[in-house]
Amino acid sequence: MSIEIKGLEEFQKQLDTFIKKVEGLDGPHQIPIADLLSPSFMTGCSRFGSLDEMIQASGFKVESEDDFKAIPDAEWDAFIRENTSFSSWRRMLEGAAAEWAKKQLEF
């Protein structure tokens, strides 16, 4: 007596694809901030539709990366705490990175 199970080959292909995606996430990555803090991420954790919109609402003058780096950490963290679901900029970036990784693994 034998039992025929259908769909295992397709499942194996999907599993192989998933494993390749996991392997692709191994090690450090340089993700553009616009990809990390995507509009869907921003609307999910704040009242802003984009990072640019959030920066404009912050009241800080940011015209370059150096301008952004010059914002005092405590003031930026306070703004993040008051205007997003995160307690700090670091926590926001960690949340964005986790969401980005999750999206990379979808199959």
Backbone as JSON Lines, residues from 0, in Angstrom:
{"i":0,"aa":"M","n":[0.84,-1.17,0.0],"ca":[0.0,0.0,0.0],"c":[0.89,1.24,0.0]}
{"i":1,"aa":"S","n":[0.55,2.2,-0.83],"ca":[1.33,3.44,-0.87],"c":[0.39,4.63,-0.84]}
{"i":2,"aa":"I","n":[0.92,5.72,-0.36],"ca":[0.15,6.97,-0.3],"c":[0.87,7.99,-1.17]}
{"i":3,"aa":"E","n":[0.11,8.64,-2.02],"ca":[0.68,9.66,-2.87],"c":[0.37,11.03,-2.27]}
{"i":4,"aa":"I","n":[1.41,11.76,-2.01],"ca":[1.25,13.11,-1.46],"c":[1.63,14.08,-2.56]}
{"i":5,"aa":"K","n":[0.7,14.96,-2.89],"ca":[0.93,15.94,-3.95],"c":[1.29,17.28,-3.34]}
{"i":6,"aa":"G","n":[2.07,18.02,-4.04],"ca":[2.42,19.36,-3.61],"c":[3.75,19.47,-2.89]}
{"i":7,"aa":"L","n":[4.39,18.35,-2.61],"ca":[5.66,18.41,-1.89],"c":[6.76,19.05,-2.73]}
{"i":8,"aa":"E","n":[6.75,18.81,-4.03],"ca":[7.77,19.43,-4.88],"c":[7.63,20.94,-4.86]}
{"i":9,"aa":"E","n":[6.42,21.43,-4.95],"ca":[6.19,22.88,-4.92],"c":[6.59,23.44,-3.56]}
{"i":10,"aa":"F","n":[6.25,22.73,-2.51],"ca":[6.65,23.16,-1.17],"c":[8.16,23.22,-1.04]}
{"i":11,"aa":"Q","n":[8.87,22.22,-1.59],"ca":[10.33,22.19,-1.53],"c":[10.91,23.38,-2.29]}
{"i":12,"aa":"K","n":[10.33,23.75,-3.43],"ca":[10.79,24.91,-4.18],"c":[10.62,26.19,-3.37]}
{"i":13,"aa":"Q","n":[9.47,26.31,-2.72],"ca":[9.21,27.48,-1.89],"c":[10.17,27.53,-0.7]}
{"i":14,"aa":"L","n":[10.42,26.38,-0.11],"ca":[11.34,26.31,1.01],"c":[12.76,26.68,0.57]}
{"i":15,"aa":"D","n":[13.18,26.2,-0.59],"ca":[14.5,26.55,-1.13],"c":[14.61,28.05,-1.38]}
{"i":16,"aa":"T","n":[13.55,28.65,-1.9],"ca":[13.52,30.09,-2.14],"c":[13.64,30.85,-0.82]}
{"i":17,"aa":"F","n":[12.91,30.39,0.17],"ca":[12.96,31.02,1.49],"c":[14.36,30.93,2.09]}
{"i":18,"aa":"I","n":[14.99,29.79,1.98],"ca":[16.34,29.6,2.51],"c":[17.32,30.54,1.83]}
{"i":19,"aa":"K","n":[17.19,30.71,0.52],"ca":[18.06,31.64,-0.2],"c":[17.85,33.07,0.28]}
{"i":20,"aa":"K","n":[16.61,33.43,0.57],"ca":[16.33,34.78,1.07],"c":[16.94,34.97,2.46]}
{"i":21,"aa":"V","n":[16.84,33.96,3.3],"ca":[17.44,34.04,4.64],"c":[18.95,34.19,4.52]}
{"i":22,"aa":"E","n":[19.56,33.39,3.68],"ca":[21.01,33.48,3.48],"c":[21.41,34.86,2.94]}
{"i":23,"aa":"G","n":[20.56,35.44,2.12],"ca":[20.83,36.77,1.58],"c":[20.79,37.86,2.63]}
{"i":24,"aa":"L","n":[20.11,37.62,3.73],"ca":[20.04,38.6,4.8],"c":[21.21,38.49,5.78]}
{"i":25,"aa":"D","n":[21.99,37.45,5.65],"ca":[23.12,37.25,6.56],"c":[24.16,38.34,6.33]}
{"i":26,"aa":"G","n":[24.7,38.86,7.4],"ca":[25.75,39.87,7.32],"c":[25.2,41.28,7.28]}
{"i":27,"aa":"P","n":[26.08,42.24,7.24],"ca":[25.66,43.65,7.25],"c":[25.06,44.07,5.9]}
{"i":28,"aa":"H","n":[24.16,45.03,5.98],"ca":[23.52,45.58,4.78],"c":[23.5,47.09,4.88]}
{"i":29,"aa":"Q","n":[23.64,47.75,3.76],"ca":[23.47,49.19,3.69],"c":[22.17,49.45,2.97]}
{"i":30,"aa":"I","n":[21.17,49.84,3.73],"ca":[19.83,50.06,3.2],"c":[19.59,51.56,3.12]}
{"i":31,"aa":"P","n":[19.23,52.07,1.97],"ca":[18.92,53.5,1.89],"c":[17.82,53.85,2.89]}
{"i":32,"aa":"I","n":[17.99,54.98,3.56],"ca":[17.03,55.38,4.6],"c":[15.61,55.49,4.03]}
{"i":33,"aa":"A","n":[15.49,55.87,2.77],"ca":[14.17,55.97,2.14],"c":[13.51,54.6,2.02]}
{"i":34,"aa":"D","n":[14.31,53.56,1.83],"ca":[13.77,52.2,1.77],"c":[13.44,51.7,3.17]}
{"i":35,"aa":"L","n":[14.28,52.03,4.11],"ca":[14.06,51.58,5.48],"c":[12.84,52.25,6.09]}
{"i":36,"aa":"L","n":[12.76,53.56,5.93],"ca":[11.62,54.32,6.47],"c":[10.65,54.62,5.33]}
{"i":37,"aa":"S","n":[10.11,53.56,4.78],"ca":[9.21,53.65,3.63],"c":[7.91,54.35,4.02]}
{"i":38,"aa":"P","n":[7.17,54.83,3.03],"ca":[5.88,55.45,3.34],"c":[4.95,54.51,4.13]}
{"i":39,"aa":"S","n":[4.94,53.24,3.8],"ca":[4.06,52.32,4.55],"c":[4.51,52.19,6.0]}
{"i":40,"aa":"F","n":[5.82,52.17,6.23],"ca":[6.32,52.13,7.61],"c":[5.94,53.42,8.34]}
{"i":41,"aa":"M","n":[6.19,54.55,7.69],"ca":[5.92,55.85,8.34],"c":[4.45,56.02,8.69]}
{"i":42,"aa":"T","n":[3.56,55.65,7.77],"ca":[2.13,55.8,8.07],"c":[1.67,54.82,9.14]}
{"i":43,"aa":"G","n":[2.38,53.72,9.28],"ca":[2.01,52.74,10.3],"c":[2.44,53.1,11.7]}
{"i":44,"aa":"C","n":[3.45,53.97,11.83],"ca":[3.97,54.29,13.16],"c":[3.89,55.77,13.51]}
{"i":45,"aa":"S","n":[3.36,56.58,12.6],"ca":[3.31,58.02,12.86],"c":[2.15,58.64,12.07]}
{"i":46,"aa":"R","n":[2.02,59.92,12.21],"ca":[1.0,60.64,11.42],"c":[1.57,61.18,10.12]}
{"i":47,"aa":"F","n":[2.8,60.78,9.83],"ca":[3.5,61.28,8.65],"c":[3.48,60.26,7.53]}
{"i":48,"aa":"G","n":[3.45,60.75,6.3],"ca":[3.44,59.88,5.14],"c":[4.81,59.57,4.59]}
{"i":49,"aa":"S","n":[5.83,60.26,5.11],"ca":[7.19,60.03,4.64],"c":[8.18,60.59,5.65]}
{"i":50,"aa":"L","n":[9.43,60.19,5.49],"ca":[10.49,60.72,6.34],"c":[10.64,62.22,6.12]}
{"i":51,"aa":"D","n":[10.58,62.65,4.87],"ca":[10.69,64.08,4.57],"c":[9.61,64.88,5.28]}
{"i":52,"aa":"E","n":[8.39,64.36,5.25],"ca":[7.28,65.04,5.92],"c":[7.54,65.14,7.42]}
{"i":53,"aa":"M","n":[8.07,64.08,8.0],"ca":[8.36,64.1,9.43],"c":[9.46,65.12,9.75]}
{"i":54,"aa":"I","n":[10.5,65.14,8.94],"ca":[11.59,66.08,9.18],"c":[11.09,67.52,9.05]}
{"i":55,"aa":"Q","n":[10.26,67.79,8.06],"ca":[9.7,69.14,7.89],"c":[8.87,69.54,9.11]}
{"i":56,"aa":"A","n":[8.1,68.61,9.65],"ca":[7.26,68.9,10.81],"c":[8.07,69.07,12.09]}
{"i":57,"aa":"S","n":[9.29,68.58,12.09],"ca":[10.11,68.63,13.3],"c":[10.56,70.03,13.68]}
{"i":58,"aa":"G","n":[10.62,70.91,12.69],"ca":[11.09,72.26,12.96],"c":[12.6,72.41,12.83]}
{"i":59,"aa":"F","n":[13.31,71.3,12.63],"ca":[14.75,71.36,12.42],"c":[15.02,71.64,10.95]}
{"i":60,"aa":"K","n":[16.02,72.48,10.71],"ca":[16.4,72.78,9.33],"c":[17.34,71.68,8.85]}
{"i":61,"aa":"V","n":[16.86,70.88,7.9],"ca":[17.66,69.78,7.38],"c":[17.71,69.88,5.86]}
{"i":62,"aa":"E","n":[18.88,70.27,5.37],"ca":[19.08,70.36,3.93],"c":[20.18,69.42,3.46]}
{"i":63,"aa":"S","n":[20.82,68.75,4.42],"ca":[21.89,67.83,4.08],"c":[22.02,66.78,5.18]}
{"i":64,"aa":"E","n":[22.81,65.77,4.89],"ca":[23.05,64.73,5.89],"c":[23.75,65.32,7.11]}
{"i":65,"aa":"D","n":[24.64,66.28,6.89],"ca":[25.33,66.92,8.01],"c":[24.35,67.7,8.89]}
{"i":66,"aa":"D","n":[23.37,68.36,8.27],"ca":[22.33,69.05,9.04],"c":[21.59,68.07,9.93]}
{"i":67,"aa":"F","n":[21.26,66.92,9.36],"ca":[20.54,65.91,10.13],"c":[21.38,65.41,11.3]}
{"i":68,"aa":"K","n":[22.66,65.15,11.04],"ca":[23.56,64.68,12.09],"c":[23.76,65.72,13.19]}
{"i":69,"aa":"A","n":[23.57,67.0,12.86],"ca":[23.78,68.07,13.83],"c":[22.61,68.24,14.8]}
{"i":70,"aa":"I","n":[21.49,67.6,14.53],"ca":[20.34,67.7,15.44],"c":[20.72,67.04,16.76]}
{"i":71,"aa":"P","n":[20.54,67.73,17.88],"ca":[20.87,67.12,19.18],"c":[20.04,65.85,19.4]}
{"i":72,"aa":"D","n":[20.73,64.8,19.79],"ca":[20.08,63.5,19.98],"c":[18.88,63.57,20.91]}
{"i":73,"aa":"A","n":[19.02,64.25,22.03],"ca":[17.93,64.32,23.01],"c":[16.7,65.0,22.43]}
{"i":74,"aa":"E","n":[16.92,66.05,21.66],"ca":[15.78,66.77,21.05],"c":[15.12,65.92,19.98]}
{"i":75,"aa":"W","n":[15.91,65.22,19.17],"ca":[15.36,64.38,18.12],"c":[14.6,63.2,18.73]}
{"i":76,"aa":"D","n":[15.17,62.59,19.77],"ca":[14.48,61.5,20.46],"c":[13.16,61.97,21.06]}
{"i":77,"aa":"A","n":[13.15,63.17,21.62],"ca":[11.9,63.71,22.18],"c":[10.86,63.89,21.08]}
{"i":78,"aa":"F","n":[11.28,64.4,19.93],"ca":[10.36,64.56,18.81],"c":[9.82,63.2,18.36]}
{"i":79,"aa":"I","n":[10.7,62.21,18.25],"ca":[10.28,60.86,17.85],"c":[9.3,60.28,18.86]}
{"i":80,"aa":"R","n":[9.6,60.43,20.13],"ca":[8.74,59.91,21.2],"c":[7.34,60.55,21.15]}
{"i":81,"aa":"E","n":[7.3,61.84,20.85],"ca":[6.02,62.57,20.83],"c":[5.22,62.35,19.55]}
{"i":82,"aa":"N","n":[5.88,61.95,18.48],"ca":[5.2,61.92,17.17],"c":[5.16,60.56,16.49]}
{"i":83,"aa":"T","n":[5.71,59.55,17.14],"ca":[5.67,58.21,16.58],"c":[5.34,57.21,17.69]}
{"i":84,"aa":"S","n":[5.23,55.97,17.33],"ca":[4.96,54.94,18.33],"c":[6.25,54.41,18.97]}
{"i":85,"aa":"F","n":[7.38,55.07,18.71],"ca":[8.66,54.62,19.22],"c":[9.17,55.55,20.32]}
{"i":86,"aa":"S","n":[9.99,54.99,21.21],"ca":[10.52,55.76,22.34],"c":[11.79,56.52,21.99]}
{"i":87,"aa":"S","n":[12.39,56.21,20.85],"ca":[13.62,56.9,20.45],"c":[13.88,56.67,18.96]}
{"i":88,"aa":"W","n":[14.8,57.44,18.41],"ca":[15.21,57.28,17.01],"c":[15.81,55.9,16.79]}
{"i":89,"aa":"R","n":[16.63,55.47,17.74],"ca":[17.25,54.14,17.62],"c":[16.19,53.05,17.56]}
{"i":90,"aa":"R","n":[15.19,53.13,18.43],"ca":[14.12,52.13,18.43],"c":[13.33,52.18,17.12]}
{"i":91,"aa":"M","n":[13.16,53.37,16.58],"ca":[12.44,53.5,15.32],"c":[13.21,52.83,14.19]}
{"i":92,"aa":"L","n":[14.53,53.06,14.15],"ca":[15.35,52.43,13.12],"c":[15.36,50.92,13.28]}
{"i":93,"aa":"E","n":[15.41,50.43,14.52],"ca":[15.36,48.99,14.75],"c":[14.03,48.4,14.27]}
{"i":94,"aa":"G","n":[12.94,49.1,14.54],"ca":[11.63,48.64,14.07],"c":[11.54,48.63,12.55]}
{"i":95,"aa":"A","n":[12.1,49.66,11.94],"ca":[12.1,49.74,10.47],"c":[12.95,48.63,9.88]}
{"i":96,"aa":"A","n":[14.08,48.35,10.5],"ca":[14.96,47.28,10.0],"c":[14.27,45.92,10.12]}
{"i":97,"aa":"A","n":[13.56,45.71,11.22],"ca":[12.84,44.44,11.4],"c":[11.75,44.29,10.34]}
{"i":98,"aa":"E","n":[11.03,45.38,10.06],"ca":[9.99,45.31,9.03],"c":[10.6,45.09,7.65]}
{"i":99,"aa":"W","n":[11.71,45.75,7.37],"ca":[12.39,45.57,6.09],"c":[12.81,44.11,5.91]}
{"i":100,"aa":"A","n":[13.4,43.53,6.95],"ca":[13.84,42.13,6.88],"c":[12.66,41.2,6.67]}
{"i":101,"aa":"K","n":[11.58,41.47,7.36],"ca":[10.38,40.64,7.2],"c":[9.89,40.67,5.75]}
{"i":102,"aa":"K","n":[9.88,41.85,5.15],"ca":[9.45,41.97,3.76],"c":[10.38,41.22,2.81]}
{"i":103,"aa":"Q","n":[11.67,41.2,3.13],"ca":[12.63,40.5,2.29],"c":[12.4,39.0,2.32]}
{"i":104,"aa":"L","n":[11.83,38.5,3.41],"ca":[11.63,37.06,3.58],"c":[10.29,36.56,3.05]}
{"i":105,"aa":"E","n":[9.4,37.45,2.7],"ca":[8.09,37.02,2.21],"c":[8.25,36.19,0.94]}
{"i":106,"aa":"F","n":[7.43,35.16,0.88],"ca":[7.44,34.33,-0.35],"c":[6.05,33.83,-0.65]}
